Amino acid sequence: MQLKLKLTVAAAIAAVAGVAAAQEVVKIGHVAPVSGAQAHYGKDNENGARMAIEDLNSQNPTIGGKKVKFELLAEDDAADPKQGTAAAQKLCDAKVAGVVGHLNSGTTIPAAKVYNDCGIPHVTGAATNPNLTKPGYKTTFRIIANDNALGAGLAAYAAETLKLKTVAIVDDRTAYGQGVANVFKKVAAEKGMKVVDEQFTTDKATDFMAILTAIKSKNPDAIFYGGMDPQAGPMLRQMEQLGMANVKFFGGDGVCTHEISKLAAGAKTLGNVICAEGGASLTKMPGGTAWKARYDAKYPNQFQVYSPYTYDATMLLADAMKRAGSWDPKVYIPELLKSNYKGVTANIAFEPNGEMKNPAITLYSYPDGKKTPMN
């Protein structure tokens, strides 16, 4: 009897081991800043990717007839270009099948070369500098509107709808901040607005009194800030301190967060913010409302901007692998380019250079301190 029991247990262990052996692990990388001043964006992005991995695995997925389990390898780039390329190389060495990320253009652009060199596709739903796709890498994909759309949309609204005549430009000297500011400046000038001052800061600064005092002397109708919310929040507080309560404040998706309300700490100037985000507002996304309810239940009070896009980017990679019958990047990258994926954020299809076809943009303002879509 004891011998029979031992044999039964041994058979059960062997069966479990056989199932485990039959199930292949498919690794997907994710990179974002999960430390430092931009950690709230990075954690939100990572949450979106993790949610997708869990949803995929709940479907008992198969690729090419083989049972697979998806696994997320998450790295922190701290919004630093050097750390970004190191993280990219680490994921290449780990032989991930694809990467979701990065958040910042300044980290994504140098990382894109690393991914190209090791033949791994990466999909960003956050990095918006148009230069990302200019090298023509077959491994680079973007599922959000780039700065050409964001900067131009904001400039058109300022000049044509609000009839503003003068603007001061500030940027944080990052690839993202400079890129979106340059587009706004160019389109605003084309539409008859006068740029009365240009100032520069960094993505680590918190004291803007000197540059704002210089700008105040030029009496602009608006300020455009190219950068992220850890700087935009204090800037809004300091504008109020300097009596610039009537100056409109424009920014791209980097300032278009829920967090900026906290960072502005009650400054009335938050009511002057008009910002742009790639994609539709959550309520107008094909699956946005239902997805957001699931996200909030799983990650209360952590939503920022990009997690629906990192969710879609992860699902998009898996969809291309399934259609190709392989998670080998050489085999499935051509299928990724041919995607016609119905995501939470949009129907995702690509131009030959990896840019998304027909990306939407949405303008937002902050009445009563709450981020609210304007279109």
C-alpha positions as CSV (number, residue, x, y, z in Angstrom):
1,M,0.0,0.0,0.0
2,Q,2.8,2.4,0.9
3,L,4.7,1.5,-2.3
4,K,1.5,2.2,-4.3
5,L,1.1,5.6,-2.6
6,K,4.7,6.5,-3.3
7,L,4.3,5.6,-7.0
8,T,1.0,7.6,-7.2
9,V,2.7,10.7,-5.7
10,A,5.7,10.3,-8.0
11,A,3.4,10.1,-11.0
12,A,1.6,13.2,-9.9
13,I,4.9,15.1,-9.4
14,A,6.0,13.9,-12.9
15,A,2.8,15.0,-14.4
16,V,3.1,18.5,-12.9
17,A,6.7,18.7,-14.0
18,G,5.6,17.7,-17.5
19,V,3.0,20.5,-17.6
20,A,5.5,23.0,-16.3
21,A,8.1,21.9,-18.9
22,A,5.5,22.1,-21.7
23,Q,4.7,25.7,-20.8
24,E,7.1,28.1,-22.4
25,V,7.9,31.5,-20.7
26,V,7.7,34.5,-22.9
27,K,9.4,37.5,-21.4
28,I,8.3,41.1,-22.1
29,G,10.3,44.0,-20.8
30,H,9.0,47.3,-19.4
31,V,11.1,50.4,-18.7
32,A,10.0,53.6,-17.0
33,P,11.2,55.9,-14.1
34,V,10.0,54.2,-11.0
35,S,12.3,56.2,-8.8
36,G,12.9,60.0,-8.6
37,A,10.5,62.9,-9.3
38,Q,8.8,61.2,-12.2
39,A,8.1,57.9,-10.3
40,H,4.3,58.5,-10.3
41,Y,4.3,58.3,-14.1
42,G,6.6,55.3,-14.1
43,K,4.6,53.3,-11.6
44,D,1.4,54.0,-13.5
45,N,3.0,52.8,-16.7
46,E,4.3,49.6,-15.1
47,N,0.8,49.0,-13.6
48,G,-0.7,49.1,-17.1
49,A,1.8,46.5,-18.4
50,R,1.4,44.3,-15.4
51,M,-2.4,44.3,-15.8
52,A,-2.0,43.2,-19.4
53,I,0.3,40.4,-18.5
54,E,-2.2,39.1,-15.9
55,D,-5.0,39.4,-18.4
56,L,-3.0,37.5,-21.0
57,N,-2.1,34.7,-18.6
58,S,-5.7,34.3,-17.5
59,Q,-6.6,33.3,-21.1
60,N,-4.3,30.2,-21.0
61,P,-2.4,31.6,-24.1
62,T,-0.8,29.6,-26.8
63,I,1.6,30.7,-29.5
64,G,2.3,28.4,-32.5
65,G,0.5,25.6,-30.7
66,K,2.6,25.9,-27.6
67,K,1.3,26.8,-24.2
68,V,3.0,30.0,-23.0
69,K,3.2,32.0,-19.8
70,F,4.0,35.7,-20.2
71,E,6.4,37.3,-17.7
72,L,7.1,41.0,-17.2
73,L,10.7,42.1,-16.6
74,A,10.5,45.6,-15.2
75,E,13.4,48.0,-15.2
76,D,13.9,51.5,-13.8
77,D,15.5,54.2,-15.9
78,A,15.0,57.0,-13.4
79,A,14.3,59.3,-16.5
80,D,18.0,59.3,-17.1
81,P,19.3,58.6,-20.7
82,K,22.4,56.6,-19.5
83,Q,20.3,54.5,-17.2
84,G,17.8,54.1,-20.0
85,T,20.4,52.6,-22.4
86,A,21.7,50.4,-19.6
87,A,18.2,49.1,-18.9
88,A,17.7,48.4,-22.6
89,Q,20.9,46.5,-22.8
90,K,19.9,44.4,-19.7
91,L,16.7,43.5,-21.4
92,C,18.5,42.6,-24.6
93,D,20.9,40.3,-22.6
94,A,17.8,38.7,-20.9
95,K,16.5,37.9,-24.4
96,V,13.1,39.4,-23.9
97,A,10.7,39.0,-26.8
98,G,9.7,42.7,-26.8
99,V,9.7,45.8,-24.7
100,V,7.1,48.3,-23.6
101,G,8.6,51.7,-23.0
102,H,10.2,54.0,-22.3
103,L,8.3,57.0,-20.8
104,N,10.6,59.9,-21.7
105,S,11.8,60.8,-25.2
106,G,15.2,61.5,-23.7
107,T,15.5,57.9,-22.6
108,T,13.6,56.3,-25.4
109,I,15.6,57.7,-28.3
110,P,19.0,56.4,-27.2
111,A,17.4,53.1,-26.0
112,A,15.8,52.7,-29.5
113,K,19.3,52.1,-31.0
114,V,20.1,49.5,-28.4
115,Y,16.9,47.6,-29.2
116,N,17.5,47.9,-32.9
117,D,21.0,46.6,-32.6
118,C,19.8,43.5,-30.7
119,G,16.7,43.1,-32.9
120,I,14.0,43.5,-30.2
121,P,10.9,45.5,-30.9
122,H,9.8,48.2,-28.5
123,V,6.5,50.0,-28.3
124,T,6.1,53.3,-26.5
125,G,2.8,54.9,-25.6
126,A,4.4,57.9,-23.9
127,A,7.6,59.2,-25.7
128,T,6.4,61.8,-28.1
129,N,9.5,63.4,-29.8
130,P,9.2,63.0,-33.6
131,N,12.9,62.2,-33.8
132,L,12.2,58.8,-32.3
133,T,11.1,57.3,-35.6
134,K,13.5,59.3,-37.9
135,P,16.4,56.7,-37.9
136,G,14.0,54.3,-39.6
137,Y,14.5,51.4,-37.2
138,K,12.3,48.4,-37.9
139,T,12.0,47.8,-34.2
140,T,10.5,51.1,-33.1
141,F,6.8,51.6,-32.7
142,R,4.7,54.4,-31.1
143,I,0.9,54.2,-30.3
144,I,0.3,57.8,-29.3
145,A,0.4,61.2,-31.1
146,N,3.8,62.8,-31.4
147,D,4.8,66.3,-30.5
148,N,4.1,67.6,-34.0
149,A,0.4,66.9,-33.3
150,L,0.5,68.0,-29.6
151,G,2.4,71.3,-30.1
152,A,0.5,72.2,-33.2
153,G,-2.9,71.5,-31.6
154,L,-2.1,73.7,-28.6
155,A,-0.7,76.6,-30.7
156,A,-3.8,76.5,-33.0
157,Y,-6.1,76.7,-29.9
158,A,-4.1,79.6,-28.4
159,A,-4.1,81.6,-31.6
160,E,-7.4,80.7,-33.2
161,T,-9.8,80.0,-30.4
162,L,-8.4,82.2,-27.5
163,K,-7.0,84.9,-29.9
164,L,-3.9,85.3,-27.8
165,K,-1.2,87.6,-29.3
166,T,2.0,87.0,-27.3
167,V,3.6,84.0,-25.6
168,A,6.8,83.2,-23.6
169,I,8.4,79.8,-24.1
170,V,10.1,77.8,-21.4
171,D,11.6,74.3,-21.8
172,D,13.6,71.9,-19.6
173,R,16.3,71.2,-22.2
174,T,15.2,67.5,-22.5
175,A,14.5,65.9,-25.8
176,Y,10.8,65.9,-25.0
177,G,10.7,69.5,-23.5
178,Q,12.6,71.1,-26.3
179,G,10.8,69.1,-29.0
180,V,7.3,70.0,-28.0
181,A,8.3,73.7,-27.2
182,N,9.9,74.1,-30.7
183,V,6.8,72.8,-32.4
184,F,4.5,75.1,-30.4
185,K,6.8,78.1,-31.1
186,K,6.9,77.4,-34.9
187,V,3.1,76.9,-35.3
188,A,2.3,79.8,-33.0
189,A,4.5,82.1,-35.1
190,E,2.9,80.8,-38.3
191,K,-0.5,81.7,-36.8
192,G,0.5,85.3,-36.0
193,M,1.5,85.0,-32.3
194,K,4.6,86.8,-31.2
195,V,7.2,85.0,-29.0
196,V,8.3,87.7,-26.6
197,D,10.7,85.7,-24.5
198,E,12.5,82.3,-24.4
199,Q,13.8,80.8,-21.1
200,F,15.4,77.5,-20.2
201,T,15.4,75.4,-17.0
202,T,16.2,71.7,-16.2
203,D,14.1,68.7,-15.3
204,K,15.5,68.8,-11.8
205,A,14.8,72.5,-11.0
206,T,12.1,73.7,-8.5
207,D,12.9,77.5,-8.3
208,F,11.7,79.5,-11.3
209,M,11.4,83.0,-9.8
210,A,14.3,84.5,-11.8
211,I,13.0,83.3,-15.2
212,L,9.4,84.1,-14.4
213,T,10.3,87.6,-13.2
214,A,12.1,88.1,-16.6
215,I,9.0,86.8,-18.4
216,K,6.7,89.0,-16.4
217,S,8.5,92.1,-17.6
218,K,7.5,91.2,-21.2
219,N,3.8,91.0,-20.2
220,P,2.9,87.9,-22.3
221,D,-0.7,86.6,-22.7
222,A,0.6,83.0,-22.1
223,I,3.5,80.8,-21.2
224,F,4.2,77.6,-22.9
225,Y,6.2,75.1,-20.8
226,G,7.9,72.1,-22.4
227,G,8.6,69.7,-19.6
228,M,7.0,67.5,-16.9
229,D,4.7,68.1,-13.9
230,P,7.4,68.1,-11.1
231,Q,8.5,71.5,-12.6
232,A,5.1,72.7,-13.9
233,G,3.5,72.5,-10.4
234,P,6.0,74.7,-8.6
235,M,6.1,77.1,-11.6
236,L,2.3,77.6,-11.3
237,R,2.7,78.4,-7.6
238,Q,5.5,80.9,-8.3
239,M,3.5,82.5,-11.1
240,E,0.7,83.2,-8.5
241,Q,3.2,84.7,-6.1
242,L,4.5,87.0,-8.8
243,G,1.0,88.2,-9.6
244,M,0.7,86.4,-12.9
245,A,-2.7,85.1,-12.2
246,N,-4.1,86.0,-15.6
247,V,-1.4,84.4,-17.8
248,K,-2.5,81.3,-19.6
249,F,-0.3,78.2,-19.1
250,F,0.1,75.7,-22.0
251,G,1.9,72.4,-21.9
252,G,2.1,69.0,-23.6
253,D,1.2,65.6,-22.1
254,G,4.1,65.9,-19.6
255,V,2.1,68.4,-17.6
256,C,-1.3,66.9,-18.4
257,T,-1.6,64.8,-15.3
258,H,-3.8,64.4,-12.2
259,E,-0.7,64.9,-10.1
260,I,-0.2,68.5,-11.2
261,S,-3.2,69.5,-9.1
262,K,-1.3,68.3,-6.0
263,L,2.0,69.8,-7.1
264,A,0.3,73.2,-7.8
265,A,-0.9,73.1,-4.1
266,G,-4.0,75.2,-4.5
267,A,-2.5,77.8,-6.8
268,K,-5.3,79.7,-8.7
269,T,-3.1,79.6,-11.8
270,L,-4.0,75.9,-12.2
271,G,-7.3,77.2,-13.6
272,N,-5.2,78.8,-16.5
273,V,-3.7,75.5,-17.6
274,I,-4.5,74.1,-21.0
275,C,-2.6,70.9,-22.0
276,A,-2.7,68.3,-24.7
277,E,-2.5,64.5,-24.6
278,G,-2.1,62.1,-27.4
279,G,-5.2,59.9,-27.8
280,A,-8.9,60.3,-26.9
281,S,-10.0,61.1,-23.4
282,L,-10.8,58.0,-21.3
283,T,-14.5,58.3,-21.7
284,K,-14.1,58.4,-25.5
285,M,-11.6,55.5,-25.7
286,P,-13.2,52.4,-27.1
287,G,-12.7,50.5,-23.8
288,G,-11.6,53.3,-21.5
289,T,-14.3,53.5,-18.9
290,A,-14.5,49.8,-18.2
291,W,-10.7,49.5,-18.2
292,K,-10.3,52.4,-15.8
293,A,-12.7,50.9,-13.4
294,R,-10.7,47.7,-13.3
295,Y,-7.4,49.7,-13.0
296,D,-8.7,51.7,-10.0
297,A,-9.9,48.6,-8.2
298,K,-6.4,47.1,-8.6
299,Y,-4.3,50.2,-8.2
300,P,-6.3,52.8,-6.2
301,N,-5.3,56.4,-6.6
302,Q,-2.3,55.6,-8.9
303,F,-3.7,56.5,-12.3
304,Q,-1.8,59.3,-14.2
305,V,-1.8,59.3,-18.0
306,Y,-0.2,56.5,-19.9
307,S,-1.2,53.2,-18.3
308,P,-4.0,52.5,-20.9
309,Y,-1.2,52.8,-23.6
310,T,1.2,50.5,-21.8
311,Y,-1.6,48.0,-21.4
312,D,-2.4,48.2,-25.1
313,A,1.3,48.1,-26.1
314,T,1.7,44.8,-24.1
315,M,-1.4,43.3,-25.6
316,L,-0.3,44.5,-29.1
317,L,3.1,42.6,-28.8
318,A,1.3,39.4,-27.7
319,D,-1.3,39.7,-30.5
320,A,1.5,40.0,-33.1
321,M,3.3,37.0,-31.6
322,K,0.0,34.9,-31.8
323,R,-0.6,35.9,-35.4
324,A,3.0,35.0,-36.4
325,G,2.9,31.8,-34.4
326,S,6.2,32.8,-32.8
327,W,7.7,35.0,-30.1
328,D,11.0,35.2,-32.1
329,P,11.3,38.9,-32.9
330,K,12.7,38.2,-36.4
331,V,9.5,36.2,-37.1
332,Y,6.8,38.4,-35.5
333,I,8.1,42.0,-36.2
334,P,6.6,42.0,-39.7
335,E,3.2,41.0,-38.1
336,L,3.6,43.8,-35.6
337,L,3.9,46.3,-38.4
338,K,0.7,44.9,-40.0
339,S,-1.3,45.2,-36.8
340,N,-4.9,46.2,-36.9
341,Y,-5.5,45.8,-33.2
342,K,-8.7,46.9,-31.4
343,G,-7.2,48.2,-28.1
344,V,-8.5,50.0,-25.1
345,T,-7.2,53.3,-26.3
346,A,-7.9,53.1,-30.1
347,N,-7.8,50.9,-33.1
348,I,-4.0,50.6,-33.6
349,A,-2.4,50.4,-37.0
350,F,1.0,51.6,-38.1
351,E,2.6,53.7,-40.8
352,P,5.7,52.1,-42.4
353,N,8.0,54.1,-40.0
354,G,6.3,52.7,-36.9
355,E,4.2,55.8,-36.2
356,M,0.5,55.2,-35.4
357,K,-2.0,55.9,-38.2
358,N,-4.5,58.7,-37.5
359,P,-3.6,59.4,-33.8
360,A,-6.1,61.6,-31.9
361,I,-5.2,64.4,-29.5
362,T,-7.3,65.8,-26.6
363,L,-7.0,69.2,-24.9
364,Y,-7.6,69.4,-21.1
365,S,-8.2,72.1,-18.6
366,Y,-8.5,72.1,-14.8
367,P,-11.8,73.7,-13.6
368,D,-12.0,73.3,-9.8
369,G,-8.6,71.6,-9.9
370,K,-9.9,68.6,-11.8
371,K,-8.5,67.4,-15.1
372,T,-11.3,67.7,-17.6
373,P,-11.4,67.1,-21.4
374,M,-12.2,70.1,-23.5
375,N,-12.9,68.3,-26.8
